[in-house]
């Protein structure tokens, strides 16, 4: 199991998320910080294929552009999923592929992606 708490950095500020649920195949970590909620899920499934994931969600409220006196939930999520067969490739092969994607994910490339480039 991963350590409790888990640390993530959002906009240069480290956030310490504590475990709220821990199981054999999935754990959830959370933080509520000045009206902003963070949820971090780590998990895996091993059946016909192996799949491991890390999912970070950030929820906050912002003013509704149509009714500025009201607030609406603004939620965003970033996910890393590694999916690989149970035979023919190893966890080291899965690591190499995930690292290749991580290395591609520079600030410039992520901004291009979220702004609609393909």
TIGU-305585 format. One record per residue: residue in three letters; x, y, z of N, C-alpha, C, CB in turn; residue number from 1. Coordinates in steps of 0.05 Angstrom, whole numbers. Last residue first. Glycine has a CB too. Layout:
N
res->ALA, nc1->X, nc2->Y, nc3->Z, cac1->X, cac2->Y, cac3->Z, cc1->X, cc2->Y, cc3->Z, cbc1->X, cbc2->Y, cbc3->Z, n->NUM
...
REM end
This chain:
118
res->UNK, nc1->-92, nc2->368, nc3->-627, cac1->-89, cac2->338, cac3->-628, cc1->-66, cc2->330, cc3->-646, cbc1->-115, cbc2->325, cbc3->-639, n->118
res->UNK, nc1->-113, nc2->421, nc3->-585, cac1->-96, cac2->411, cac3->-606, cc1->-95, cc2->380, cc3->-604, cbc1->-67, cbc2->422, cbc3->-604, n->117
res->UNK, nc1->-144, nc2->441, nc3->-542, cac1->-157, cac2->431, cac3->-566, cc1->-139, cc2->421, cc3->-588, cbc1->-174, cbc2->451, cbc3->-577, n->116
res->UNK, nc1->-122, nc2->457, nc3->-495, cac1->-133, cac2->478, cac3->-511, cc1->-143, cc2->468, cc3->-539, cbc1->-112, cbc2->499, cbc3->-515, n->115
res->UNK, nc1->-101, nc2->410, nc3->-475, cac1->-126, cac2->420, cac3->-462, cc1->-138, cc2->444, cc3->-477, cbc1->-120, cbc2->428, cbc3->-433, n->114
res->UNK, nc1->-56, nc2->406, nc3->-511, cac1->-77, cac2->386, cac3->-510, cc1->-103, cc2->397, cc3->-498, cbc1->-68, cbc2->362, cbc3->-493, n->113
res->UNK, nc1->-25, nc2->451, nc3->-498, cac1->-35, cac2->447, cac3->-526, cc1->-58, cc2->428, cc3->-526, cbc1->-12, cbc2->436, cbc3->-544, n->112
res->UNK, nc1->-15, nc2->440, nc3->-444, cac1->-30, cac2->464, cac3->-452, cc1->-41, cc2->462, cc3->-480, cbc1->-13, cbc2->489, cbc3->-449, n->111
res->UNK, nc1->17, nc2->394, nc3->-450, cac1->-9, cac2->392, cac3->-436, cc1->-26, cc2->416, cc3->-443, cbc1->-5, cbc2->390, cbc3->-406, n->110
res->UNK, nc1->62, nc2->415, nc3->-477, cac1->45, cac2->395, cac3->-490, cc1->18, cc2->392, cc3->-477, cbc1->59, cbc2->368, cbc3->-491, n->109
res->UNK, nc1->82, nc2->451, nc3->-438, cac1->74, cac2->461, cac3->-465, cc1->55, cc2->441, cc3->-478, cbc1->99, cbc2->466, cbc3->-482, n->108
res->UNK, nc1->94, nc2->417, nc3->-395, cac1->74, cac2->439, cac3->-392, cc1->64, cc2->448, cc3->-419, cbc1->86, cbc2->463, cbc3->-377, n->107
res->UNK, nc1->98, nc2->350, nc3->-421, cac1->110, cac2->375, cac3->-412, cc1->88, cc2->396, cc3->-408, cbc1->132, cbc2->385, cbc3->-433, n->106
res->UNK, nc1->91, nc2->292, nc3->-428, cac1->71, cac2->310, cac3->-416, cc1->85, cc2->335, cc3->-404, cbc1->55, cbc2->296, cbc3->-394, n->105
res->UNK, nc1->131, nc2->258, nc3->-442, cac1->119, cac2->274, cac3->-463, cc1->102, cc2->296, cc3->-451, cbc1->101, cbc2->256, cbc3->-481, n->104
res->UNK, nc1->141, nc2->233, nc3->-393, cac1->161, cac2->251, cac3->-404, cc1->150, cc2->268, cc3->-427, cbc1->185, cbc2->234, cbc3->-414, n->103
res->UNK, nc1->93, nc2->203, nc3->-388, cac1->100, cac2->223, cac3->-368, cc1->120, cc2->243, cc3->-379, cbc1->111, cbc2->210, cbc3->-342, n->102
res->UNK, nc1->100, nc2->168, nc3->-432, cac1->78, cac2->187, cac3->-432, cc1->84, cc2->210, cc3->-412, cbc1->52, cbc2->173, cbc3->-425, n->101
res->UNK, nc1->146, nc2->140, nc3->-414, cac1->147, cac2->154, cac3->-440, cc1->124, cc2->175, cc3->-441, cbc1->144, cbc2->134, cbc3->-463, n->100
res->UNK, nc1->126, nc2->118, nc3->-367, cac1->147, cac2->138, cac3->-365, cc1->150, cc2->154, cc3->-392, cbc1->175, cbc2->126, cbc3->-358, n->99
res->UNK, nc1->91, nc2->81, nc3->-389, cac1->81, cac2->102, cac3->-372, cc1->101, cc2->125, cc3->-370, cbc1->73, cbc2->92, cbc3->-344, n->98
res->UNK, nc1->128, nc2->47, nc3->-415, cac1->108, cac2->61, cac3->-430, cc1->97, cc2->85, cc3->-414, cbc1->85, cbc2->42, cbc3->-438, n->97
res->UNK, nc1->158, nc2->28, nc3->-371, cac1->171, cac2->42, cac3->-393, cc1->151, cc2->59, cc3->-409, cbc1->187, cbc2->23, cbc3->-411, n->96
res->UNK, nc1->118, nc2->1, nc3->-342, cac1->132, cac2->24, cac3->-330, cc1->145, cc2->41, cc3->-352, cbc1->153, cbc2->14, cbc3->-310, n->95
res->UNK, nc1->107, nc2->-41, nc3->-377, cac1->86, cac2->-21, cac3->-371, cc1->98, cc2->4, cc3->-359, cbc1->65, cbc2->-34, cbc3->-351, n->94
res->UNK, nc1->156, nc2->-67, nc3->-374, cac1->147, cac2->-56, cac3->-400, cc1->125, cc2->-35, cc3->-396, cbc1->136, cbc2->-79, cbc3->-419, n->93
res->UNK, nc1->153, nc2->-82, nc3->-321, cac1->175, cac2->-64, cac3->-330, cc1->168, cc2->-52, cc3->-357, cbc1->202, cbc2->-79, cbc3->-331, n->92
res->UNK, nc1->113, nc2->-119, nc3->-322, cac1->107, cac2->-93, cac3->-308, cc1->129, cc2->-73, cc3->-315, cbc1->105, cbc2->-98, cbc3->-278, n->91
res->UNK, nc1->116, nc2->-146, nc3->-390, cac1->121, cac2->-146, cac3->-361, cc1->112, cc2->-120, cc3->-348, cbc1->150, cbc2->-153, cbc3->-354, n->90
res->UNK, nc1->81, nc2->-184, nc3->-438, cac1->94, cac2->-160, cac3->-430, cc1->96, cc2->-160, cc3->-400, cbc1->78, cbc2->-134, cbc3->-440, n->89
res->UNK, nc1->63, nc2->-237, nc3->-438, cac1->75, cac2->-226, cac3->-463, cc1->90, cc2->-200, cc3->-458, cbc1->54, cbc2->-221, cbc3->-483, n->88
res->UNK, nc1->4, nc2->-230, nc3->-398, cac1->28, cac2->-245, cac3->-407, cc1->38, cc2->-233, cc3->-433, cbc1->21, cbc2->-276, cbc3->-411, n->87
res->UNK, nc1->-35, nc2->-195, nc3->-386, cac1->-24, cac2->-210, cac3->-364, cc1->0, cc2->-227, cc3->-372, cbc1->-45, cbc2->-228, cbc3->-352, n->86
res->UNK, nc1->-28, nc2->-131, nc3->-419, cac1->-37, cac2->-159, cac3->-417, cc1->-23, cc2->-173, cc3->-394, cbc1->-31, cbc2->-174, cbc3->-444, n->85
res->UNK, nc1->-46, nc2->-66, nc3->-392, cac1->-27, cac2->-84, cac3->-405, cc1->-37, cc2->-113, cc3->-401, cbc1->1, cbc2->-80, cbc3->-394, n->84
res->UNK, nc1->-53, nc2->2, nc3->-380, cac1->-68, cac2->-22, cac3->-386, cc1->-49, cc2->-41, cc3->-401, cbc1->-94, cbc2->-16, cbc3->-402, n->83
res->UNK, nc1->-53, nc2->55, nc3->-338, cac1->-34, cac2->37, cac3->-352, cc1->-49, cc2->10, cc3->-355, cbc1->-7, cbc2->33, cbc3->-336, n->82
res->UNK, nc1->-74, nc2->121, nc3->-333, cac1->-82, cac2->93, cac3->-333, cc1->-62, cc2->77, cc3->-349, cbc1->-111, cbc2->89, cbc3->-345, n->81
res->UNK, nc1->-83, nc2->179, nc3->-299, cac1->-62, cac2->163, cac3->-313, cc1->-71, cc2->134, cc3->-310, cbc1->-33, cbc2->168, cbc3->-300, n->80
res->UNK, nc1->-123, nc2->238, nc3->-301, cac1->-120, cac2->209, cac3->-297, cc1->-97, cc2->197, cc3->-312, cbc1->-146, cbc2->195, cbc3->-305, n->79
res->UNK, nc1->-153, nc2->293, nc3->-272, cac1->-131, cac2->284, cac3->-288, cc1->-126, cc2->254, cc3->-280, cbc1->-105, cbc2->301, cbc3->-283, n->78
res->UNK, nc1->-211, nc2->334, nc3->-270, cac1->-198, cac2->309, cac3->-264, cc1->-175, cc2->304, cc3->-283, cbc1->-219, cbc2->286, cbc3->-265, n->77
res->UNK, nc1->-252, nc2->385, nc3->-240, cac1->-234, cac2->375, cac3->-261, cc1->-219, cc2->351, cc3->-251, cbc1->-214, cbc2->398, cbc3->-270, n->76
res->UNK, nc1->-310, nc2->426, nc3->-230, cac1->-295, cac2->401, cac3->-223, cc1->-277, cc2->394, cc3->-247, cbc1->-314, cbc2->378, cbc3->-217, n->75
res->UNK, nc1->-346, nc2->472, nc3->-200, cac1->-327, cac2->470, cac3->-222, cc1->-308, cc2->447, cc3->-214, cbc1->-311, cbc2->498, cbc3->-226, n->74
res->UNK, nc1->-412, nc2->486, nc3->-183, cac1->-389, cac2->469, cac3->-179, cc1->-372, cc2->468, cc3->-204, cbc1->-399, cbc2->440, cbc3->-172, n->73
res->UNK, nc1->-431, nc2->555, nc3->-176, cac1->-434, cac2->529, cac3->-188, cc1->-409, cc2->513, cc3->-183, cbc1->-440, cbc2->531, cbc3->-219, n->72
res->UNK, nc1->-467, nc2->606, nc3->-141, cac1->-442, cac2->591, cac3->-147, cc1->-449, cc2->564, cc3->-159, cbc1->-426, cbc2->588, cbc3->-121, n->71
res->UNK, nc1->-501, nc2->667, nc3->-157, cac1->-501, cac2->639, cac3->-150, cc1->-474, cc2->626, cc3->-157, cbc1->-524, cbc2->624, cbc3->-164, n->70
res->UNK, nc1->-496, nc2->717, nc3->-177, cac1->-500, cac2->715, cac3->-148, cc1->-500, cc2->686, cc3->-138, cbc1->-527, cbc2->729, cbc3->-141, n->69
res->UNK, nc1->-492, nc2->711, nc3->-232, cac1->-467, cac2->716, cac3->-217, cc1->-471, cc2->714, cc3->-186, cbc1->-457, cbc2->742, cbc3->-223, n->68
res->UNK, nc1->-517, nc2->673, nc3->-274, cac1->-529, cac2->684, cac3->-250, cc1->-506, cc2->689, cc3->-230, cbc1->-551, cbc2->665, cbc3->-238, n->67
res->UNK, nc1->-482, nc2->661, nc3->-315, cac1->-509, cac2->670, cac3->-322, cc1->-524, cc2->683, cc3->-298, cbc1->-526, cbc2->647, cbc3->-333, n->66
res->UNK, nc1->-435, nc2->644, nc3->-291, cac1->-434, cac2->667, cac3->-310, cc1->-462, cc2->678, cc3->-318, cbc1->-419, cbc2->659, cbc3->-335, n->65
res->UNK, nc1->-432, nc2->632, nc3->-223, cac1->-446, cac2->624, cac3->-247, cc1->-446, cc2->648, cc3->-267, cbc1->-476, cbc2->615, cbc3->-241, n->64
res->UNK, nc1->-370, nc2->631, nc3->-190, cac1->-395, cac2->644, cac3->-195, cc1->-406, cc2->635, cc3->-222, cbc1->-392, cbc2->675, cbc3->-195, n->63
res->UNK, nc1->-348, nc2->567, nc3->-166, cac1->-343, cac2->593, cac3->-178, cc1->-370, cc2->605, cc3->-185, cbc1->-325, cbc2->590, cbc3->-204, n->62
res->UNK, nc1->-318, nc2->518, nc3->-124, cac1->-342, cac2->532, cac3->-133, cc1->-333, cc2->559, cc3->-145, cbc1->-362, cbc2->536, cbc3->-109, n->61
res->UNK, nc1->-284, nc2->456, nc3->-138, cac1->-286, cac2->483, cac3->-125, cc1->-311, cc2->495, cc3->-135, cbc1->-261, cbc2->501, cbc3->-131, n->60
res->UNK, nc1->-247, nc2->397, nc3->-139, cac1->-273, cac2->409, cac3->-139, cc1->-272, cc2->436, cc3->-125, cbc1->-295, cbc2->391, cbc3->-127, n->59
res->UNK, nc1->-204, nc2->354, nc3->-171, cac1->-205, cac2->379, cac3->-156, cc1->-233, cc2->392, cc3->-160, cbc1->-183, cbc2->399, cbc3->-165, n->58
res->UNK, nc1->-176, nc2->289, nc3->-172, cac1->-199, cac2->307, cac3->-178, cc1->-198, cc2->331, cc3->-160, cbc1->-226, cbc2->291, cbc3->-174, n->57
res->UNK, nc1->-135, nc2->242, nc3->-200, cac1->-135, cac2->265, cac3->-182, cc1->-158, cc2->283, cc3->-191, cbc1->-108, cbc2->280, cbc3->-182, n->56
res->UNK, nc1->-119, nc2->175, nc3->-204, cac1->-139, cac2->195, cac3->-213, cc1->-140, cc2->217, cc3->-192, cbc1->-167, cbc2->182, cbc3->-217, n->55
res->UNK, nc1->-84, nc2->122, nc3->-230, cac1->-83, cac2->143, cac3->-211, cc1->-101, cc2->166, cc3->-221, cbc1->-53, cbc2->153, cbc3->-206, n->54
res->UNK, nc1->-87, nc2->51, nc3->-243, cac1->-94, cac2->79, cac3->-248, cc1->-89, cc2->97, cc3->-224, cbc1->-123, cbc2->81, cbc3->-256, n->53
res->UNK, nc1->-77, nc2->-8, nc3->-281, cac1->-71, cac2->8, cac3->-257, cc1->-77, cc2->37, cc3->-263, cbc1->-41, cbc2->4, cbc3->-248, n->52
res->UNK, nc1->-95, nc2->-71, nc3->-304, cac1->-99, cac2->-42, cac3->-307, cc1->-93, cc2->-29, cc3->-280, cbc1->-129, cbc2->-35, cbc3->-316, n->51
res->UNK, nc1->-87, nc2->-129, nc3->-343, cac1->-80, cac2->-114, cac3->-318, cc1->-84, cc2->-84, cc3->-324, cbc1->-51, cbc2->-121, cbc3->-309, n->50
res->UNK, nc1->-138, nc2->-172, nc3->-369, cac1->-116, cac2->-153, cac3->-372, cc1->-111, cc2->-140, cc3->-346, cbc1->-123, cbc2->-131, cbc3->-394, n->49
res->UNK, nc1->-171, nc2->-207, nc3->-344, cac1->-160, cac2->-215, cac3->-370, cc1->-136, cc2->-197, cc3->-378, cbc1->-181, cbc2->-214, cbc3->-392, n->48
res->UNK, nc1->-151, nc2->-179, nc3->-286, cac1->-168, cac2->-200, cac3->-296, cc1->-157, cc2->-209, cc3->-322, cbc1->-198, cbc2->-190, cbc3->-299, n->47
res->UNK, nc1->-138, nc2->-136, nc3->-239, cac1->-123, cac2->-157, cac3->-252, cc1->-143, cc2->-178, cc3->-260, cbc1->-101, cbc2->-168, cbc3->-233, n->46
res->UNK, nc1->-138, nc2->-67, nc3->-227, cac1->-154, cac2->-91, cac3->-231, cc1->-136, cc2->-111, cc3->-246, cbc1->-180, cbc2->-85, cbc3->-248, n->45
res->UNK, nc1->-124, nc2->-14, nc3->-180, cac1->-116, cac2->-33, cac3->-201, cc1->-137, cc2->-55, cc3->-203, cbc1->-89, cbc2->-46, cbc3->-195, n->44
res->UNK, nc1->-113, nc2->54, nc3->-157, cac1->-125, cac2->27, cac3->-158, cc1->-114, cc2->10, cc3->-180, cbc1->-154, cbc2->30, cbc3->-160, n->43
res->UNK, nc1->-124, nc2->114, nc3->-123, cac1->-104, cac2->96, cac3->-134, cc1->-116, cc2->68, cc3->-135, cbc1->-77, cbc2->96, cbc3->-117, n->42
res->UNK, nc1->-151, nc2->178, nc3->-123, cac1->-156, cac2->150, cac3->-123, cc1->-133, cc2->135, cc3->-136, cbc1->-182, cbc2->143, cbc3->-138, n->41
res->UNK, nc1->-162, nc2->236, nc3->-90, cac1->-140, cac2->222, cac3->-104, cc1->-146, cc2->192, cc3->-101, cbc1->-112, cbc2->229, cbc3->-93, n->40
res->UNK, nc1->-192, nc2->298, nc3->-87, cac1->-196, cac2->269, cac3->-84, cc1->-176, cc2->255, cc3->-101, cbc1->-226, cbc2->260, cbc3->-91, n->39
res->UNK, nc1->-202, nc2->361, nc3->-57, cac1->-185, cac2->343, cac3->-73, cc1->-191, cc2->314, cc3->-66, cbc1->-154, cbc2->350, cbc3->-68, n->38
res->UNK, nc1->-239, nc2->420, nc3->-54, cac1->-237, cac2->392, cac3->-47, cc1->-220, cc2->377, cc3->-67, cbc1->-264, cbc2->379, cbc3->-44, n->37
res->UNK, nc1->-241, nc2->483, nc3->-26, cac1->-232, cac2->467, cac3->-49, cc1->-227, cc2->439, cc3->-40, cbc1->-206, cbc2->480, cbc3->-63, n->36
res->UNK, nc1->-251, nc2->508, nc3->21, cac1->-273, cac2->506, cac3->2, cc1->-265, cc2->492, cc3->-24, cbc1->-283, cbc2->533, cbc3->-5, n->35
res->UNK, nc1->-200, nc2->502, nc3->47, cac1->-212, cac2->529, cac3->42, cc1->-233, cc2->528, cc3->20, cbc1->-190, cbc2->549, cbc3->34, n->34
res->UNK, nc1->-194, nc2->439, nc3->30, cac1->-176, cac2->461, cac3->36, cc1->-189, cc2->488, cc3->28, cbc1->-149, cbc2->458, cbc3->22, n->33
res->UNK, nc1->-198, nc2->373, nc3->42, cac1->-215, cac2->396, cac3->39, cc1->-199, cc2->420, cc3->48, cbc1->-242, cbc2->393, cbc3->55, n->32
res->UNK, nc1->-174, nc2->314, nc3->14, cac1->-167, cac2->339, cac3->28, cc1->-188, cc2->360, cc3->22, cbc1->-138, cbc2->349, cbc3->20, n->31
res->UNK, nc1->-164, nc2->242, nc3->10, cac1->-179, cac2->267, cac3->7, cc1->-167, cc2->290, cc3->23, cbc1->-208, cbc2->263, cbc3->15, n->30
res->UNK, nc1->-157, nc2->180, nc3->-23, cac1->-145, cac2->200, cac3->-6, cc1->-160, cc2->226, cc3->-11, cbc1->-114, cbc2->203, cbc3->-11, n->29
res->UNK, nc1->-170, nc2->112, nc3->-30, cac1->-179, cac2->139, cac3->-35, cc1->-167, cc2->157, cc3->-14, cbc1->-209, cbc2->141, cbc3->-36, n->28
res->UNK, nc1->-151, nc2->52, nc3->-64, cac1->-150, cac2->69, cac3->-40, cc1->-159, cc2->97, cc3->-49, cbc1->-121, cbc2->70, cbc3->-28, n->27
res->UNK, nc1->-162, nc2->-15, nc3->-85, cac1->-165, cac2->13, cac3->-89, cc1->-163, cc2->28, cc3->-63, cbc1->-192, cbc2->19, cbc3->-103, n->26
res->UNK, nc1->-153, nc2->-69, nc3->-73, cac1->-151, cac2->-61, cac3->-101, cc1->-154, cc2->-31, cc3->-106, cbc1->-170, cbc2->-76, cbc3->-118, n->25
res->UNK, nc1->-156, nc2->-74, nc3->-18, cac1->-136, cac2->-90, cac3->-32, cc1->-132, cc2->-79, cc3->-61, cbc1->-144, cbc2->-119, cbc3->-33, n->24
res->UNK, nc1->-165, nc2->-7, nc3->9, cac1->-173, cac2->-34, cac3->4, cc1->-151, cc2->-49, cc3->-11, cbc1->-199, cbc2->-36, cbc3->-12, n->23
res->UNK, nc1->-184, nc2->49, nc3->45, cac1->-161, cac2->33, cac3->36, cc1->-171, cc2->4, cc3->33, cbc1->-137, cbc2->35, cbc3->55, n->22
res->UNK, nc1->-205, nc2->115, nc3->52, cac1->-213, cac2->87, cac3->46, cc1->-189, cc2->73, cc3->35, cbc1->-237, cbc2->87, cbc3->25, n->21
res->UNK, nc1->-179, nc2->159, nc3->65, cac1->-206, cac2->157, cac3->76, cc1->-217, cc2->129, cc3->71, cbc1->-225, cbc2->178, cbc3->64, n->20
res->UNK, nc1->-115, nc2->186, nc3->75, cac1->-131, cac2->163, cac3->67, cc1->-158, cc2->163, cc3->81, cbc1->-116, cbc2->136, cbc3->73, n->19
res->UNK, nc1->-103, nc2->255, nc3->60, cac1->-104, cac2->232, cac3->79, cc1->-122, cc2->210, cc3->68, cbc1->-113, cbc2->241, cbc3->106, n->18
res->UNK, nc1->-60, nc2->295, nc3->24, cac1->-86, cac2->282, cac3->24, cc1->-85, cc2->257, cc3->41, cbc1->-94, cbc2->274, cbc3->-5, n->17
res->UNK, nc1->-30, nc2->354, nc3->23, cac1->-27, cac2->329, cac3->36, cc1->-55, cc2->316, cc3->39, cbc1->-14, cbc2->332, cbc3->64, n->16
res->UNK, nc1->-1, nc2->392, nc3->-28, cac1->-25, cac2->385, cac3->-14, cc1->-22, cc2->357, cc3->-2, cbc1->-50, cbc2->386, cbc3->-34, n->15
res->UNK, nc1->42, nc2->446, nc3->-45, cac1->39, cac2->417, cac3->-37, cc1->14, cc2->414, cc3->-21, cbc1->64, cbc2->408, cbc3->-20, n->14
res->UNK, nc1->36, nc2->489, nc3->-98, cac1->30, cac2->486, cac3->-69, cc1->26, cc2->456, cc3->-63, cbc1->5, cbc2->503, cbc3->-61, n->13
res->UNK, nc1->40, nc2->496, nc3->-153, cac1->64, cac2->500, cac3->-136, cc1->60, cc2->497, cc3->-106, cbc1->76, cbc2->527, cbc3->-142, n->12
res->UNK, nc1->-10, nc2->476, nc3->-170, cac1->-2, cac2->505, cac3->-174, cc1->20, cc2->512, cc3->-154, cbc1->-27, cbc2->523, cbc3->-170, n->11
res->UNK, nc1->-6, nc2->423, nc3->-128, cac1->-25, cac2->437, cac3->-146, cc1->-16, cc2->466, cc3->-146, cbc1->-54, cbc2->434, cbc3->-137, n->10
res->UNK, nc1->23, nc2->363, nc3->-114, cac1->28, cac2->392, cac3->-115, cc1->10, cc2->404, cc3->-136, cbc1->58, cbc2->398, cbc3->-122, n->9
res->UNK, nc1->9, nc2->313, nc3->-64, cac1->8, cac2->323, cac3->-92, cc1->13, cc2->353, cc3->-92, cbc1->-19, cbc2->315, cbc3->-106, n->8
res->UNK, nc1->21, nc2->260, nc3->-20, cac1->26, cac2->288, cac3->-26, cc1->24, cc2->293, cc3->-56, cbc1->53, cbc2->297, cbc3->-15, n->7
res->UNK, nc1->-17, nc2->219, nc3->23, cac1->-4, cac2->222, cac3->-3, cc1->-2, cc2->252, cc3->-8, cbc1->-20, cbc2->208, cbc3->-25, n->6
res->UNK, nc1->-4, nc2->202, nc3->94, cac1->-19, cac2->213, cac3->71, cc1->-3, cc2->213, cc3->45, cbc1->-27, cbc2->242, cbc3->78, n->5
res->UNK, nc1->7, nc2->137, nc3->76, cac1->-15, cac2->155, cac3->84, cc1->-2, cc2->177, cc3->102, cbc1->-38, cbc2->140, cbc3->99, n->4
res->UNK, nc1->37, nc2->102, nc3->21, cac1->38, cac2->115, cac3->47, cc1->13, cc2->133, cc3->51, cbc1->63, cbc2->133, cbc3->49, n->3
res->UNK, nc1->7, nc2->46, nc3->-12, cac1->20, cac2->71, cac3->-12, cc1->19, cc2->83, cc3->16, cbc1->7, cbc2->90, cbc3->-33, n->2
res->UNK, nc1->17, nc2->-24, nc3->0, cac1->0, cac2->0, cac3->0, cc1->17, cc2->25, cc3->0, cbc1->-19, cbc2->0, cbc3->24, n->1
REM end
